Amino acid sequence: MATAVKISAEPRSGKSGSAESNRLRKSGYFPGVVYGAGKDVQLVQVYEHAFHQALVGHHSEHVMLDLEIQGQEVKKVLLQEVQHNPLNGSILHADFHEVSMTETLVVEVSVEPVGTPVGVSMQGGLLEQSSRILEIECLPGDLMEFIQVDISGMNVGDVLTAGDVQLDAAKYKVVTDPEQALFVVTAPKVDEDSTAEGAEATEPVVLKEKKTESEEG
């Protein structure tokens, strides 16, 4: 697990709605909520620039954080969800899940392929990633930002499933259906038009003997 980073936040008033959210964003902040650990939901606001700076170098937004809310003790939280503006990528809202370091949690972790399958480099096949997420159960201290899977040994027709992913059984439990396909190496696609043209080219040409004028008579 990557070292937890510290994020500063400020308590937020109970005001809601687009007008309040727009006011926050114009001042460089975005709204968020902190929940979990059997406590009441707490409204916070986070300075967006500092937030981005803290996450530089991380592969995923689903990371463990030390959330320091002004005037309160530091909380261990999982950055559960971040909503982005689809037009400019700015942050619209974030959910922080306060966790207990002694209780397991179920999280979605991205899966990244390592290597080039033999079925692609040597057999002309195509690699398809059927799923980019693996759901696992673990303690917060063992949380990974991503899981790397070696796919270099896959041949055409091979399927790598969630059950094939090797993790430390003492720390991790794979929750995803073990039959769920993650990577598939498919056979190269054949161009139907070129196949048809090839078939036509191989058909025998029938030469008709030219008749003489007397035969035609």
N, C-alpha and C positions, 0 to 999 in steps of 0.2 A: 504494500500500500504506500502511496505517496504521502509525504509529510503533510499534515493538515495545515492549511493556511489561515491566517487571521483576517476576518472581515469586521469592520466597524459598522454599526447601525445606530439609528436613533429611534426612540419611541415615536409612534405616529398616532395622531388623533383618530377618533372613531369616524371621521368624515369619510364618505365614499362617493363614488360616482366619477364620471369622466372629467368633470370640471376640476375636482380635487387631484385626480391623477395627472391631468395636463399641467396643473400648477406645479406639482412635484417635478415633473420631467423638465419643465422650463428652467427650474432651478438646479438641474443636474442630478436629481435623485430619481429613484423609481420605488414604487411601493412593494412591500412584501409581507408575508405572514410567517410566524413561527408557531408550530404546533407539535403535539406529541408529548411523550413522557408523562401522560396523565395530567397535563396542565392545560389551563385555558389558552385559547388562541391569542397570540400577541401580535399587534400590528406594528410594523417597523418601516423605516425608509432608509435606503442605502445609496451612498454616493456612487454613481455609475462608473465614473472614471477609475476610482480606487478599486472598485469591484473587478473591472477588466484587468487592471494591473496585477491584482492578486492572483488571477487565474492564468496569467501568461505561462506557457510551458506545459499546461495541463491538457491532456487529450480529450477530456470529457468535462461536461458541466456537472455531472453527478459525482461530486467529490465531498469528502469530509472537511468541515470548516470549524474553526474556533470563532464563534460569533460573539462579538463583544458589543452588547447593547449598552448605550450610555447610562451610567448609574447602576448597572447590574453586573452580576458575575458572568464570566465567560461561559457560553453554552457550547457543547459539542453538538453540531447539527450536520445533517446530510442535506446537501443542496438537491432537493427533490425534483423541482421543476422550474424551468425558466421560460417565460413566454417572450417571444421577440416580435417586433414590428416586422411584418413580411416585406415592407417596402424599403426600410433603411437599416434593419437589423438591430435597432435600439431595443433595450429591455423594457418590456411593459410591466412585468410582474414576476416575482420569484417566491417560491415556497421553500421554507427551511424546516426540516423535520428534526426536532430535538431527539437525541437518542441516548440510550443507556449503553455504556461500553461493555456491559456484562450480558446484554440480551441480543440474540441474533435478529437480523432483519433480512427481508427479501428485497433484492435490488436487481435492476436490469443493467447488464454490463455489455458494452459493445464488443464484437468479435472481429479481430483483424487477421487476415491471412498472411502467412509468411512463406516465401518461396514461390516458385512457378511449377505447377503440376507437370509431370512427365507427359500426361495426356494432352497438354497444350503445347509444350516445347518440342516434343518428339512425334506426337501422333496427330497434330493438327486440330485437336479438340477445342472446345470453348469452356471457360470457367464461368459458372453462374453462382452467385451468392444468394441463396434462397432466404436467409434470415441474417440480420446484422446484430441481433440481440440474443443474449443468453441470460436467463433468469437464474440467479443463484441465491443461496441462503448462507450467511456468514455473520461473524461478529463485526461490529463497526471498525475495529482495529485491523481487520484483515481485508477490508474492502479494496478491490482493484478498480482502476479506472477503465481498463480494457483487458481483454484476454487474447493472446496471440496463439494461433493454431497453425502448425506446420502442414501445408498442403502439397509439398513437393513430391510426395510419393503417389499421388492420385493419378490413375490411368483413366482413359475414356470409359465412361459408364460407371465410374466410382462415385459413391455418395458418402459424404462425411456428415454424420448426424451429431446431435447434442450429446448423445450417449458416448460418442467417440472422444469427446474432449476430456483430456486427462488433467484433473485438479487434485490437490492435496485433500484426500477424503477426511482428514482430521480437522480441516478448517472449512471446507466448502461442500455444500450439497447442491447439486444441479436440480433446479425445480422445473425447468423446461422439459417437455415430453422428450424422452431419450430418442424417440423415432423422428423427431423434428429435423429435417434436412437443413444443414447450414451451407454446405458447398457441394456443387454437382459439376462434374466434367462431362459435357455432352459431346456427341459425335459431331464432326464438322458438317455444316449444312451444305446440301447439294443444290446448285442452281438449276431449277427445273427447266428453264429456257435453254441453258447450255446443254443440258442432258438431252432435251428433245432435238436440238440441232445436231448433236452428235449421233443420235439414233437415225435421223434422216440421212446423215452423211454415210452411214454404214449400210443403208439399204442398197441392194443390187440394182444396177441400172439395166433396164431391159431395152435392148437395141432391136428395133423392128427392121426387117430387111426391106429395102426399097423395092417396090414392084416395078417391073418393066411395063412398057406400054402394051405389049402383047398380052401379058398376064392380066392387066386391068381389063382388057377387052374380053 
